[in-house]
Amino acid sequence: MSKSRDKESKTLELINKIFKEILKNNLNYCGSVTVNFYMGGITNVEKKETVKTD
């Protein structure tokens, strides 16, 4: 596997992990997951959240 493909795979795993973590831990999650990317690949992944309490 090429270096960039390996990096892409690790980034996609990170994104997947973030979403699984959100859904598993809090069904009232209200926030955003931002993925910054360009034609050559993904540059940054970050999560911002607020938790709704009723």
N, CA, C, O and CB atoms as a CASP TS submission, in Angstrom:
PFRMAT TS
TARGET T0000
AUTHOR 0000-0000-0000
METHOD Language model
MODEL 1
PARENT N/A
ATOM      1  N   MET     1       0.843  -1.181   0.000  1.00  0.00           N
ATOM      2  CA  MET     1       0.000   0.000   0.000  1.00  0.00           C
ATOM      3  C   MET     1       0.889   1.246   0.000  1.00  0.00           C
ATOM      4  O   MET     1       1.896   1.295   0.707  1.00  0.00           O
ATOM      5  CB  MET     1      -0.960  -0.003   1.224  1.00  0.00           C
ATOM      6  N   SER     2       0.518   2.237  -0.785  1.00  0.00           N
ATOM      7  CA  SER     2       1.322   3.447  -0.850  1.00  0.00           C
ATOM      8  C   SER     2       1.177   4.249   0.441  1.00  0.00           C
ATOM      9  O   SER     2       0.241   4.050   1.216  1.00  0.00           O
ATOM     10  CB  SER     2       0.917   4.300  -2.064  1.00  0.00           C
ATOM     11  N   LYS     3       2.124   5.159   0.651  1.00  0.00           N
ATOM     12  CA  LYS     3       2.126   5.958   1.875  1.00  0.00           C
ATOM     13  C   LYS     3       0.865   6.808   1.998  1.00  0.00           C
ATOM     14  O   LYS     3       0.258   6.872   3.067  1.00  0.00           O
ATOM     15  CB  LYS     3       3.359   6.853   1.915  1.00  0.00           C
ATOM     16  N   SER     4       0.467   7.469   0.893  1.00  0.00           N
ATOM     17  CA  SER     4      -0.710   8.333   0.956  1.00  0.00           C
ATOM     18  C   SER     4      -1.979   7.509   1.171  1.00  0.00           C
ATOM     19  O   SER     4      -2.885   7.945   1.881  1.00  0.00           O
ATOM     20  CB  SER     4      -0.832   9.168  -0.328  1.00  0.00           C
ATOM     21  N   ARG     5      -2.052   6.331   0.568  1.00  0.00           N
ATOM     22  CA  ARG     5      -3.225   5.459   0.738  1.00  0.00           C
ATOM     23  C   ARG     5      -3.302   4.989   2.190  1.00  0.00           C
ATOM     24  O   ARG     5      -4.389   4.905   2.760  1.00  0.00           O
ATOM     25  CB  ARG     5      -3.158   4.233  -0.233  1.00  0.00           C
ATOM     26  N   ASP     6      -2.149   4.683   2.785  1.00  0.00           N
ATOM     27  CA  ASP     6      -2.101   4.242   4.178  1.00  0.00           C
ATOM     28  C   ASP     6      -2.562   5.371   5.106  1.00  0.00           C
ATOM     29  O   ASP     6      -3.310   5.138   6.055  1.00  0.00           O
ATOM     30  CB  ASP     6      -0.669   3.780   4.554  1.00  0.00           C
ATOM     31  N   LYS     7      -2.107   6.597   4.820  1.00  0.00           N
ATOM     32  CA  LYS     7      -2.494   7.760   5.625  1.00  0.00           C
ATOM     33  C   LYS     7      -3.998   8.004   5.498  1.00  0.00           C
ATOM     34  O   LYS     7      -4.673   8.307   6.483  1.00  0.00           O
ATOM     35  CB  LYS     7      -1.699   9.022   5.185  1.00  0.00           C
ATOM     36  N   GLU     8      -4.510   7.870   4.284  1.00  0.00           N
ATOM     37  CA  GLU     8      -5.941   8.051   4.032  1.00  0.00           C
ATOM     38  C   GLU     8      -6.751   7.021   4.820  1.00  0.00           C
ATOM     39  O   GLU     8      -7.783   7.342   5.409  1.00  0.00           O
ATOM     40  CB  GLU     8      -6.249   7.935   2.516  1.00  0.00           C
ATOM     41  N   SER     9      -6.270   5.795   4.820  1.00  0.00           N
ATOM     42  CA  SER     9      -6.944   4.716   5.532  1.00  0.00           C
ATOM     43  C   SER     9      -6.990   5.003   7.032  1.00  0.00           C
ATOM     44  O   SER     9      -8.017   4.792   7.676  1.00  0.00           O
ATOM     45  CB  SER     9      -6.241   3.377   5.266  1.00  0.00           C
ATOM     46  N   LYS    10      -5.882   5.481   7.585  1.00  0.00           N
ATOM     47  CA  LYS    10      -5.831   5.810   9.010  1.00  0.00           C
ATOM     48  C   LYS    10      -6.786   6.964   9.328  1.00  0.00           C
ATOM     49  O   LYS    10      -7.433   6.965  10.375  1.00  0.00           O
ATOM     50  CB  LYS    10      -4.387   6.175   9.430  1.00  0.00           C
ATOM     51  N   THR    11      -6.871   7.941   8.428  1.00  0.00           N
ATOM     52  CA  THR    11      -7.765   9.077   8.636  1.00  0.00           C
ATOM     53  C   THR    11      -9.217   8.633   8.607  1.00  0.00           C
ATOM     54  O   THR    11     -10.022   9.080   9.424  1.00  0.00           O
ATOM     55  CB  THR    11      -7.523  10.154   7.577  1.00  0.00           C
ATOM     56  N   LEU    12      -9.556   7.753   7.669  1.00  0.00           N
ATOM     57  CA  LEU    12     -10.927   7.250   7.588  1.00  0.00           C
ATOM     58  C   LEU    12     -11.276   6.432   8.826  1.00  0.00           C
ATOM     59  O   LEU    12     -12.410   6.475   9.303  1.00  0.00           O
ATOM     60  CB  LEU    12     -11.117   6.402   6.321  1.00  0.00           C
ATOM     61  N   GLU    13     -10.309   5.694   9.341  1.00  0.00           N
ATOM     62  CA  GLU    13     -10.524   4.943  10.585  1.00  0.00           C
ATOM     63  C   GLU    13     -10.816   5.907  11.738  1.00  0.00           C
ATOM     64  O   GLU    13     -11.673   5.639  12.580  1.00  0.00           O
ATOM     65  CB  GLU    13      -9.286   4.062  10.917  1.00  0.00           C
ATOM     66  N   LEU    14     -10.094   7.028  11.766  1.00  0.00           N
ATOM     67  CA  LEU    14     -10.295   8.036  12.815  1.00  0.00           C
ATOM     68  C   LEU    14     -11.705   8.628  12.724  1.00  0.00           C
ATOM     69  O   LEU    14     -12.388   8.770  13.738  1.00  0.00           O
ATOM     70  CB  LEU    14      -9.233   9.161  12.701  1.00  0.00           C
ATOM     71  N   ILE    15     -12.136   8.970  11.512  1.00  0.00           N
ATOM     72  CA  ILE    15     -13.479   9.528  11.313  1.00  0.00           C
ATOM     73  C   ILE    15     -14.531   8.519  11.769  1.00  0.00           C
ATOM     74  O   ILE    15     -15.477   8.869  12.475  1.00  0.00           O
ATOM     75  CB  ILE    15     -13.704   9.910   9.821  1.00  0.00           C
ATOM     76  N   ASN    16     -14.356   7.274  11.362  1.00  0.00           N
ATOM     77  CA  ASN    16     -15.284   6.205  11.730  1.00  0.00           C
ATOM     78  C   ASN    16     -15.351   6.054  13.252  1.00  0.00           C
ATOM     79  O   ASN    16     -16.431   5.905  13.822  1.00  0.00           O
ATOM     80  CB  ASN    16     -14.859   4.870  11.076  1.00  0.00           C
ATOM     81  N   LYS    17     -14.193   6.095  13.896  1.00  0.00           N
ATOM     82  CA  LYS    17     -14.113   5.960  15.355  1.00  0.00           C
ATOM     83  C   LYS    17     -14.855   7.107  16.051  1.00  0.00           C
ATOM     84  O   LYS    17     -15.561   6.890  17.035  1.00  0.00           O
ATOM     85  CB  LYS    17     -12.636   5.926  15.812  1.00  0.00           C
ATOM     86  N   ILE    18     -14.688   8.327  15.531  1.00  0.00           N
ATOM     87  CA  ILE    18     -15.360   9.492  16.118  1.00  0.00           C
ATOM     88  C   ILE    18     -16.876   9.310  16.076  1.00  0.00           C
ATOM     89  O   ILE    18     -17.561   9.536  17.073  1.00  0.00           O
ATOM     90  CB  ILE    18     -14.955  10.787  15.374  1.00  0.00           C
ATOM     91  N   PHE    19     -17.398   8.897  14.909  1.00  0.00           N
ATOM     92  CA  PHE    19     -18.848   8.730  14.796  1.00  0.00           C
ATOM     93  C   PHE    19     -19.369   7.598  15.676  1.00  0.00           C
ATOM     94  O   PHE    19     -20.424   7.728  16.297  1.00  0.00           O
ATOM     95  CB  PHE    19     -19.229   8.469  13.349  1.00  0.00           C
ATOM     96  N   LYS    20     -18.637   6.492  15.731  1.00  0.00           N
ATOM     97  CA  LYS    20     -19.054   5.368  16.578  1.00  0.00           C
ATOM     98  C   LYS    20     -19.081   5.793  18.045  1.00  0.00           C
ATOM     99  O   LYS    20     -19.997   5.442  18.789  1.00  0.00           O
ATOM    100  CB  LYS    20     -18.105   4.158  16.386  1.00  0.00           C
ATOM    101  N   GLU    21     -18.064   6.553  18.448  1.00  0.00           N
ATOM    102  CA  GLU    21     -17.956   7.033  19.826  1.00  0.00           C
ATOM    103  C   GLU    21     -19.136   7.949  20.158  1.00  0.00           C
ATOM    104  O   GLU    21     -19.725   7.843  21.234  1.00  0.00           O
ATOM    105  CB  GLU    21     -16.615   7.778  20.041  1.00  0.00           C
ATOM    106  N   ILE    22     -19.476   8.844  19.235  1.00  0.00           N
ATOM    107  CA  ILE    22     -20.592   9.769  19.442  1.00  0.00           C
ATOM    108  C   ILE    22     -21.888   8.986  19.629  1.00  0.00           C
ATOM    109  O   ILE    22     -22.627   9.227  20.584  1.00  0.00           O
ATOM    110  CB  ILE    22     -20.720  10.753  18.250  1.00  0.00           C
ATOM    111  N   LEU    23     -22.165   8.061  18.734  1.00  0.00           N
ATOM    112  CA  LEU    23     -23.429   7.323  18.774  1.00  0.00           C
ATOM    113  C   LEU    23     -23.523   6.390  19.976  1.00  0.00           C
ATOM    114  O   LEU    23     -24.595   6.220  20.557  1.00  0.00           O
ATOM    115  CB  LEU    23     -23.601   6.526  17.500  1.00  0.00           C
ATOM    116  N   LYS    24     -22.397   5.787  20.344  1.00  0.00           N
ATOM    117  CA  LYS    24     -22.393   4.855  21.471  1.00  0.00           C
ATOM    118  C   LYS    24     -22.589   5.587  22.799  1.00  0.00           C
ATOM    119  O   LYS    24     -23.316   5.115  23.673  1.00  0.00           O
ATOM    120  CB  LYS    24     -21.083   4.062  21.497  1.00  0.00           C
ATOM    121  N   ASN    25     -21.942   6.732  22.943  1.00  0.00           N
ATOM    122  CA  ASN    25     -21.929   7.410  24.231  1.00  0.00           C
ATOM    123  C   ASN    25     -23.084   8.363  24.480  1.00  0.00           C
ATOM    124  O   ASN    25     -23.449   8.598  25.632  1.00  0.00           O
ATOM    125  CB  ASN    25     -20.680   8.149  24.364  1.00  0.00           C
ATOM    126  N   ASN    26     -23.671   8.919  23.420  1.00  0.00           N
ATOM    127  CA  ASN    26     -24.684   9.940  23.658  1.00  0.00           C
ATOM    128  C   ASN    26     -25.644  10.072  22.485  1.00  0.00           C
ATOM    129  O   ASN    26     -25.290  10.613  21.437  1.00  0.00           O
ATOM    130  CB  ASN    26     -24.025  11.275  23.934  1.00  0.00           C
ATOM    131  N   LEU    27     -26.844   9.581  22.667  1.00  0.00           N
ATOM    132  CA  LEU    27     -27.837   9.668  21.599  1.00  0.00           C
ATOM    133  C   LEU    27     -28.397  11.078  21.450  1.00  0.00           C
ATOM    134  O   LEU    27     -29.046  11.380  20.449  1.00  0.00           O
ATOM    135  CB  LEU    27     -28.969   8.692  21.861  1.00  0.00           C
ATOM    136  N   ASN    28     -28.153  11.950  22.437  1.00  0.00           N
ATOM    137  CA  ASN    28     -28.591  13.348  22.339  1.00  0.00           C
ATOM    138  C   ASN    28     -27.473  14.245  21.821  1.00  0.00           C
ATOM    139  O   ASN    28     -27.513  15.460  22.017  1.00  0.00           O
ATOM    140  CB  ASN    28     -29.074  13.852  23.704  1.00  0.00           C
ATOM    141  N   TYR    29     -26.495  13.669  21.175  1.00  0.00           N
ATOM    142  CA  TYR    29     -25.352  14.433  20.675  1.00  0.00           C
ATOM    143  C   TYR    29     -25.807  15.535  19.735  1.00  0.00           C
ATOM    144  O   TYR    29     -26.632  15.314  18.849  1.00  0.00           O
ATOM    145  CB  TYR    29     -24.358  13.513  19.963  1.00  0.00           C
ATOM    146  N   CYS    30     -25.269  16.700  19.936  1.00  0.00           N
ATOM    147  CA  CYS    30     -25.549  17.820  19.045  1.00  0.00           C
ATOM    148  C   CYS    30     -24.221  18.528  18.818  1.00  0.00           C
ATOM    149  O   CYS    30     -23.703  19.180  19.724  1.00  0.00           O
ATOM    150  CB  CYS    30     -26.645  18.801  19.644  1.00  0.00           C
ATOM    151  N   GLY    31     -23.681  18.408  17.644  1.00  0.00           N
ATOM    152  CA  GLY    31     -22.391  19.022  17.380  1.00  0.00           C
ATOM    153  C   GLY    31     -21.992  18.813  15.949  1.00  0.00           C
ATOM    154  O   GLY    31     -22.837  18.547  15.094  1.00  0.00           O
ATOM    155  N   SER    32     -20.718  18.931  15.679  1.00  0.00           N
ATOM    156  CA  SER    32     -20.263  18.759  14.310  1.00  0.00           C
ATOM    157  C   SER    32     -18.921  18.052  14.273  1.00  0.00           C
ATOM    158  O   SER    32     -18.101  18.174  15.183  1.00  0.00           O
ATOM    159  CB  SER    32     -20.169  20.103  13.605  1.00  0.00           C
ATOM    160  N   VAL    33     -18.724  17.320  13.208  1.00  0.00           N
ATOM    161  CA  VAL    33     -17.428  16.722  12.938  1.00  0.00           C
ATOM    162  C   VAL    33     -16.962  17.372  11.646  1.00  0.00           C
ATOM    163  O   VAL    33     -17.619  17.244  10.613  1.00  0.00           O
ATOM    164  CB  VAL    33     -17.495  15.127  12.829  1.00  0.00           C
ATOM    165  N   THR    34     -15.844  18.064  11.698  1.00  0.00           N
ATOM    166  CA  THR    34     -15.337  18.781  10.537  1.00  0.00           C
ATOM    167  C   THR    34     -14.161  18.031   9.941  1.00  0.00           C
ATOM    168  O   THR    34     -13.216  17.672  10.643  1.00  0.00           O
ATOM    169  CB  THR    34     -14.929  20.212  10.913  1.00  0.00           C
ATOM    170  N   VAL    35     -14.229  17.800   8.641  1.00  0.00           N
ATOM    171  CA  VAL    35     -13.133  17.146   7.938  1.00  0.00           C
ATOM    172  C   VAL    35     -12.629  18.122   6.884  1.00  0.00           C
ATOM    173  O   VAL    35     -13.359  18.469   5.956  1.00  0.00           O
ATOM    174  CB  VAL    35     -13.585  15.781   7.292  1.00  0.00           C
ATOM    175  N   ASN    36     -11.381  18.565   7.025  1.00  0.00           N
ATOM    176  CA  ASN    36     -10.782  19.453   6.033  1.00  0.00           C
ATOM    177  C   ASN    36      -9.991  18.609   5.047  1.00  0.00           C
ATOM    178  O   ASN    36      -9.170  17.782   5.443  1.00  0.00           O
ATOM    179  CB  ASN    36      -9.873  20.526   6.706  1.00  0.00           C
ATOM    180  N   PHE    37     -10.244  18.824   3.757  1.00  0.00           N
ATOM    181  CA  PHE    37      -9.532  18.026   2.769  1.00  0.00           C
ATOM    182  C   PHE    37      -9.260  18.835   1.506  1.00  0.00           C
ATOM    183  O   PHE    37      -9.819  19.913   1.307  1.00  0.00           O
ATOM    184  CB  PHE    37     -10.327  16.770   2.428  1.00  0.00           C
ATOM    185  N   TYR    38      -8.406  18.302   0.675  1.00  0.00           N
ATOM    186  CA  TYR    38      -8.067  18.908  -0.609  1.00  0.00           C
ATOM    187  C   TYR    38      -7.898  17.762  -1.584  1.00  0.00           C
ATOM    188  O   TYR    38      -8.057  16.604  -1.199  1.00  0.00           O
ATOM    189  CB  TYR    38      -6.765  19.805  -0.524  1.00  0.00           C
ATOM    190  N   MET    39      -7.585  18.046  -2.817  1.00  0.00           N
ATOM    191  CA  MET    39      -7.536  17.002  -3.840  1.00  0.00           C
ATOM    192  C   MET    39      -6.561  15.874  -3.500  1.00  0.00           C
ATOM    193  O   MET    39      -6.759  14.734  -3.918  1.00  0.00           O
ATOM    194  CB  MET    39      -7.156  17.609  -5.168  1.00  0.00           C
ATOM    195  N   GLY    40      -5.525  16.187  -2.753  1.00  0.00           N
ATOM    196  CA  GLY    40      -4.521  15.175  -2.436  1.00  0.00           C
ATOM    197  C   GLY    40      -4.804  14.351  -1.191  1.00  0.00           C
ATOM    198  O   GLY    40      -4.118  13.360  -0.940  1.00  0.00           O
ATOM    199  N   GLY    41      -5.793  14.740  -0.413  1.00  0.00           N
ATOM    200  CA  GLY    41      -6.076  13.972   0.793  1.00  0.00           C
ATOM    201  C   GLY    41      -6.719  14.802   1.881  1.00  0.00           C
ATOM    202  O   GLY    41      -7.087  15.959   1.675  1.00  0.00           O
ATOM    203  N   ILE    42      -6.844  14.194   3.030  1.00  0.00           N
ATOM    204  CA  ILE    42      -7.492  14.836   4.171  1.00  0.00           C
ATOM    205  C   ILE    42      -6.427  15.480   5.052  1.00  0.00           C
ATOM    206  O   ILE    42      -5.427  14.845   5.388  1.00  0.00           O
ATOM    207  CB  ILE    42      -8.337  13.814   4.984  1.00  0.00           C
ATOM    208  N   THR    43      -6.641  16.737   5.424  1.00  0.00           N
ATOM    209  CA  THR    43      -5.631  17.456   6.202  1.00  0.00           C
ATOM    210  C   THR    43      -5.920  17.496   7.696  1.00  0.00           C
ATOM    211  O   THR    43      -4.996  17.557   8.508  1.00  0.00           O
ATOM    212  CB  THR    43      -5.508  18.854   5.692  1.00  0.00           C
ATOM    213  N   ASN    44      -7.205  17.460   8.064  1.00  0.00           N
ATOM    214  CA  ASN    44      -7.522  17.628   9.483  1.00  0.00           C
ATOM    215  C   ASN    44      -8.913  17.088   9.786  1.00  0.00           C
ATOM    216  O   ASN    44      -9.824  17.186   8.964  1.00  0.00           O
ATOM    217  CB  ASN    44      -7.426  19.110   9.889  1.00  0.00           C
ATOM    218  N   VAL    45      -9.059  16.524  10.961  1.00  0.00           N
ATOM    219  CA  VAL    45     -10.364  16.060  11.432  1.00  0.00           C
ATOM    220  C   VAL    45     -10.526  16.577  12.853  1.00  0.00           C
ATOM    221  O   VAL    45      -9.651  16.375  13.695  1.00  0.00           O
ATOM    222  CB  VAL    45     -10.491  14.482  11.368  1.00  0.00           C
ATOM    223  N   GLU    46     -11.639  17.241  13.120  1.00  0.00           N
ATOM    224  CA  GLU    46     -11.851  17.701  14.492  1.00  0.00           C
ATOM    225  C   GLU    46     -13.317  17.577  14.866  1.00  0.00           C
ATOM    226  O   GLU    46     -14.199  17.575  14.007  1.00  0.00           O
ATOM    227  CB  GLU    46     -11.377  19.154  14.660  1.00  0.00           C
ATOM    228  N   LYS    47     -13.555  17.475  16.152  1.00  0.00           N
ATOM    229  CA  LYS    47     -14.915  17.298  16.657  1.00  0.00           C
ATOM    230  C   LYS    47     -15.226  18.418  17.638  1.00  0.00           C
ATOM    231  O   LYS    47     -14.447  18.685  18.553  1.00  0.00           O
ATOM    232  CB  LYS    47     -15.089  15.907  17.334  1.00  0.00           C
ATOM    233  N   LYS    48     -16.368  19.072  17.446  1.00  0.00           N
ATOM    234  CA  LYS    48     -16.841  20.076  18.401  1.00  0.00           C
ATOM    235  C   LYS    48     -18.197  19.597  18.859  1.00  0.00           C
ATOM    236  O   LYS    48     -18.996  19.123  18.052  1.00  0.00           O
ATOM    237  CB  LYS    48     -16.911  21.534  17.770  1.00  0.00           C
ATOM    238  N   GLU    49     -18.463  19.713  20.131  1.00  0.00           N
ATOM    239  CA  GLU    49     -19.754  19.208  20.574  1.00  0.00           C
ATOM    240  C   GLU    49     -20.388  20.031  21.679  1.00  0.00           C
ATOM    241  O   GLU    49     -19.722  20.704  22.466  1.00  0.00           O
ATOM    242  CB  GLU    49     -19.607  17.809  21.034  1.00  0.00           C
ATOM    243  N   THR    50     -21.698  19.942  21.697  1.00  0.00           N
ATOM    244  CA  THR    50     -22.484  20.446  22.810  1.00  0.00           C
ATOM    245  C   THR    50     -23.454  19.323  23.116  1.00  0.00           C
ATOM    246  O   THR    50     -23.880  18.612  22.205  1.00  0.00           O
ATOM    247  CB  THR    50     -23.224  21.829  22.478  1.00  0.00           C
ATOM    248  N   VAL    51     -23.801  19.155  24.344  1.00  0.00           N
ATOM    249  CA  VAL    51     -24.698  18.065  24.707  1.00  0.00           C
ATOM    250  C   VAL    51     -26.044  18.648  25.121  1.00  0.00           C
ATOM    251  O   VAL    51     -26.132  19.473  26.031  1.00  0.00           O
ATOM    252  CB  VAL    51     -24.094  17.200  25.849  1.00  0.00           C
ATOM    253  N   LYS    52     -27.087  18.200  24.433  1.00  0.00           N
ATOM    254  CA  LYS    52     -28.438  18.648  24.757  1.00  0.00           C
ATOM    255  C   LYS    52     -28.895  17.965  26.035  1.00  0.00           C
ATOM    256  O   LYS    52     -28.731  16.755  26.192  1.00  0.00           O
ATOM    257  CB  LYS    52     -29.423  18.352  23.592  1.00  0.00           C
ATOM    258  N   THR    53     -29.459  18.726  26.934  1.00  0.00           N
ATOM    259  CA  THR    53     -30.049  18.123  28.128  1.00  0.00           C
ATOM    260  C   THR    53     -31.480  18.609  28.217  1.00  0.00           C
ATOM    261  O   THR    53     -31.742  19.811  28.186  1.00  0.00           O
ATOM    262  CB  THR    53     -29.241  18.483  29.429  1.00  0.00           C
ATOM    263  N   ASP    54     -32.391  17.683  28.325  1.00  0.00           N
ATOM    264  CA  ASP    54     -33.815  18.038  28.388  1.00  0.00           C
ATOM    265  C   ASP    54     -34.322  17.948  29.811  1.00  0.00           C
ATOM    266  O   ASP    54     -35.497  18.210  30.065  1.00  0.00           O
ATOM    267  CB  ASP    54     -34.647  17.126  27.475  1.00  0.00           C
TER
END
